[in-house]
Amino acid sequence: MIRYEKLKRNPQLLKSFTGLNKKGFEQLLPAFRKAYARTLAEREEQREQPRQRKAGGGRKGVLPTIEDKLVFILFYFRLYPIQVLQGFLFGMGQPQANEWIHFLTPILNQALGYEKQLPARQAKDIEQVLAACPDLEFIIDGVERPIRRPKDQERQRQHYSGKKKHHTVKNNVVTEKRTGKIKVLSPTVEGKKHDKKLADEQDIPYPPDSTLSKDTGFQGYEPPGVRTFQPKKKPRGGDLTPEEKAENTRISRQRIYVEHSIGGVKVFRITHHTFRNMRRGFGDLVMETACALHNLRRDFPLSSKALAA
C-alpha cells in the first residue's frame, strides 16, 4: 500500500505521485491538518445524536495519519486513476475510495486557501489580487477540459467544442506574467461558449495602466484602462507583412508564459484526462484546486536541488 512513511524516503517518487516536492508537501501539510480538524469540528456540531465513544476510538482507518490522507488526495489529482485502482493502491474498496475523494477534495481546497494560493473568483477579490501584482502585466487565455459525452441532446450541443472536436467544459484564466501564477479563474461553463463572451460576462476589474496579452480568441475584448496586445490575423486572400509577422512573434513570446501555466495545471491529470466524476459542482472545485496546486508549485519548483532536499 502507498504510505507517506515510504514516500518521504524517496523524494523522486513523492514528486511523481503527488506533484509536489518534499518542501512543497511539508508547506501544505499544516494547512491541510488545520482544514481537516475544522471539517471534523463542523461535523461534530451538526451531529444530531451524541457520540457513543470518544473521537478516535474504535478500529483504525485505512488512512491512519494526516500525511497519508494528503498523499491520497494528491495522488488522485496527480494521476487520476479509476477509483477501483485508487482504492486498491491505498488498501480500500471503490466505494470507500469514492467517499474519501469527495470528503478530502474540499479540505485540500480549503488548505490551499489558507496558503493564499487559490485564484480569485469574485469581482471584489479579483480587484484586490490583481492590484497587488507589482508589474501589472497579465495574460488571459481559455482552457478546455474533456468530459464524458452527455446523454441529453441539448447538453451535447452546448458542451461540444468545435475547436477540440470533443465534449468539454471551459474556463478562462488570467496569469501574472512575472510569477506564472494563475491569479483569476472564471466560472466553469460549457465548452461551446466563446472565450471572449465568457470574459465579457466575468467583467474582470483590471487595475488602471495594466497590460494584457491575449490571443485571437479574444478579438474585440478591450477592458477599459488596459493596454492590450494581440497577434494580427492573416487577412483573407492576403498575407501579413514582414513587420506584422515580427510583431506577432514578439507577442507570442510574451503569451507563451500562460501556456506554461496551463501546462502546470494539467500536470495534475484530473484536469487533462476525460473527467469522469458526475457530482454537481465537483468539476469546478477540481479546476480551482488544481490551479492553486500549480501556484504552490511555483513557490517550490521541482528542480534537482529541491528534490535532493
N, C-alpha and C positions, 0 to 999 in steps of 0.2 A: 504493500500500500504506500501511497505517496504521503510523506510526512515532512514537516519543516526541519526536524532534527537531522534528517538525511540531507535535505537540500542545502542547508546552511553551510555544510562542509564542502559543497560543490557549487561555487558561485556561477559557473557557466550554466549548470543545469537549472539553478534558481532563476537565472535570467531567461532561459529558454522556456521555462514552464510558466513564469509569471509576467514576463515583460519588463520587470524591474530588476536592477542590480541590488546587491545587499544593502547598500546605503539608502537607496530609494525605498526598499521594503521596510527597513527599520525606521525610516522617517514617517512612513504612513501608519505603522503599527500602533503607536499610542493613540492616534486619532480614531483608528478603527476600533480599538478597545473601548474608547470613550463612547463612540456611537453605538457599539454593541450593548454596553451597560445601560445606556439611556433607553434603547429599544426594549430591553428586558424590564426596566423600571416602568415604562409606559404600559407594557403588557400586564404587569402586576396591578397597576392602578385600575385597569379595565376588567380585571378578574371578577366574576360575579360570585364565585364560591371561594371560601377560604382554603388555603393550602392544607393538605394532609401531612406534608412533611416540609422541611426547610429547603430552600433553593439550593441546588447542587447535590441533593440526596438521590438515592436510587442508582440504577445502572449507569455507568459512564457512557457518554455518547461516542459515536464513531469519529467525531472531530473533537478530540479531548482538549486541545489548547486553542487560545485565540489565534496563535500563529498558524495552526492548521486550518482554521476557518478562513483566514485571509488567503492562504495558499489555495484553498479550494475554489474560492470565487474568482481569484485572479487567473487560475488555471483555466476556468471555464471561459473567461473573457479572452484570454490569450489564444487558446487553441480551439474553442467552440466544438468540443466533441458531442456526439449524441449522448443523451442523458444516461442511457444504459451503460455506455463506456465510462462516463464521468463517475457514476456510482461504483462501477466495478473497480476503478483505479483507487477509489477512496474507501472501499470496504462497505458499501451500502447498495441497496436496490434502487431501481429507477424512480419509484415514487418518492423515496426519501431524498434522492438527489434533486428531484424537481422541487421539493419543498424547501431544501436548503438554498437552492439557487434563487428562488423568489423571496426568501427571507433575508439573505445576505446582500443581494444587489442594492436595495435601498440603504443598507447600513454602509456599504462601500461608498455609495454616492454621498452620504452624509459625512463620512470621514474625509473625503476629498474636499467637501465644503469647509470643514474645519481647517484644512490646509490651504484654503483660498485658491484652489485650482479649478473650480467649476467655471465654465464660461457663463457670461451674463445672458439672461433670457428676457428680463423685463426692462422697459424703457428707462426707468429710474436707475437701475443697476448698470445698464449699458452706458448711460451718460457718465456715471462716476468712473467706471472701469476704463473707458476709452480716454477720458480726460486725464487719468493718472499715467498714461503712457507718455514718456518724455519726448519721443521723436514725432509723435502724431503721424506715423506712416503706417498705413493699413492696406491689406489686400483682401478682397472678397471673392469667394468662389462657391459654386454649388457642389454638393456631394450626394451621390445617389447610392443606395444600398438595395441589393436584390431581396425580394420577398417571395413567398410561395404564391403561385397563381391563384387569385381569389376565385371562389366558386360563383359569386354573384356577378352577372354580366356588367352591371353598371360599375362595380368596383374594379372589374378587369379593365374596363375602358379608362377609368381615372388613374389607375396605377401603371398602365402600360407606358413605358418610356420609349419614344421613337429613337432617342439617342443611344440608349443601351440595348434596345430590342429585347426588353425583359420587363417584368413587373417589378416596380421599385417604389421606395419611399425616398424623400429628398429633404435635405437641409441646406441652408446657406451658412457658411462660416466666415467670420472676419478674423484675420490673423494679424498680430502685431509683427511687422517686418523684422524689427531688431531682435526679438527673442524667439520668434517662431511659434509663440503660444497662441492658442485659439481663444480669443477674448469674447467673442459673441457667437452664439448658436441660435439659429432661427427655430421656430416650431417645426416639427416633423410633419410633412404634407405628402400627398400623393405624387408619384413620380412624373405625372403628366404636366404638372404646374411649371410654368416657365420661371427661370431663375430671377429675372427682373421683376415679374409680378410678385413673387414671394418677397423680394427685397422691398418693393413698394409697400406691401401690406405690413411688413415689420416696421418700416419707417424708423430706421436706426438714427439716433441723435448723435451724429459725429461732432467732435469738438471743432470750433472755428479754426480755419487755417490748416486743417489736416489734409493729408494727401491720401488718395485711394486708387490702387491699381485694380483693374478689372479686365475680364475677357469680353469677347463679343456677345456672349450670352446676356450681358448687362447693358446692351446698346440702349441709350436713352436714359440710363439711371444716373442722374446728376443731383446728388444731395446738396442742399443749399450750404454755401460757405466752404465747400470742399473742392479741392483741385483734383481732378480725376485723370487717369491715364489708361488708354485702351488701344490695342492694336487696330490698325485701319484694315477694313475688309477689302479684299480684292474686288474691283468693280466688275460687273457682269460684262463679259466680252472684252475686257481690257486687262491691264496688268498694273502692278504697283511700280512706282519709280524706284530707282536705287536708294534715294533718300528715304522714301517711305518704308522700304524693306529694312533699312538700317535702324529706323526708329522703332519698327515692330520688334526687331531683335533686341533692342535696348529694353523695351517694355517687358518682353518675355523673360529677360534675365532678372528683372525685378519680381515678376509674378511667380517665378519658379519656387520661391520660398513657401507659398501657400500649398503647392503640390507636395513639398516635403512634409508640411504639417499634416496634410490629409493622409499621406503615406504613414506618418507616425501614428495617426488614429487607427488606421487599418492594420497596423501591427497586431492589434487585438482582433483576431479573426472573426469575432462575433459581428463586427461591422463590415466584414468583407464577404463572407460566405452567405448563401441564401438564408435569410432569417426565418427560423422555424417556430419561435415562441409566439403563441397566439393571444396571450393575455393583453387586454386593452391597456394602452399607455406604456407597456413594458419596452417597446422598441425605442420610444423617445427617451426613456430613462437610460437605456443602454447606450445610446449615442452620446448623451450628455456625460455619462460616466466615462466612456472611452475617450472623449475629448479631454476630460480632466486628468485621466491617466497619462495621456500624451503630454499635457502641461507639466505634470510631475516628472515625467521622464526628461523633459528639457532641463530641469534643475539637477538631475542626476544622470548625465549622459553615460551611455553604455560603452565607455572606452576601455581599452585593455588595462589601463591604470586603475579604473574603477572596479573592474572585475577582480583584480588582484587584491583589492582592499578587503 
